[in-house]
């Protein structure tokens, strides 16, 4: 069996009694949390990892069948928690990682103390009265562009998602992250992410949850955050001043403040 910690390039920092795990979003890696970690490693044991196919994970562990849904990624998260013998974990998930964390918590609610979702979405596609932000044709065009011109897609998507023109280096970093790993694996992760629908799973989530929503997010409209809040038991909804889909990079201090307030940290 593949070594779990090597498979997911797991890093453990800090010496706190409680554990906080940071899960990165699509096309990213654990390095995206670098501005956030210093605020937490003095109070917590901090666990960072890369999903298989991302960052410096073991690409030989990638199984297209296993990772054809978010459940495969959720199982990996569970295995990391079990391997490190953790309990009462605070899981901070960005974007699709929010749903991965939720699915893991539904399977093992006893492993989690709370979920913190940054820019989450249970479904990215519009559906009758539901506003997800994308039409099927939008996602099809994005997937086609990834196949035909991966670098062009990365450039376009990084500018669209970051939405912080005053900080061009952040979009450049995101573009570099998108193109750092295997293009076909990234395209499959995109397909799984944008075509997933976990709205029915929301009713089964019991772990207290903080939903952090940016005020102007090209990937996840405000309506999605409000939908999650209305369908997740024991949830708290906070709307940020920050714009874009990556507040932990573009506005990390506001992101840290909202998490601290939720966790009642000084």
Buried (B, 14 or more C-beta within 10 A) or exposed (E): EEEBBEBBBBBBBBEBEBBBBBBBBBBBBBBBBEBBBEBBBEBBBBBBBBBBBBBBBBEEBBEEEBBEBBBBBBBBBBBBBEBBEBEEBBBBBBBBBBBBBBBBBBBBEEBBBBBBBBBBBBBBBBEEEBBBBBEEEBBEEBBEBBEEEBEEBBBBBBBBBBBBEEBEEBBBBBBEBBBBBEBBBBBBBBBBBBBBBBBEBBEBBEBBBBBBBBEEBBBBBBEBBBBBBEBBEEBBBBBBEBBBBBBBBBBBEBBBBBBBEBBEEE
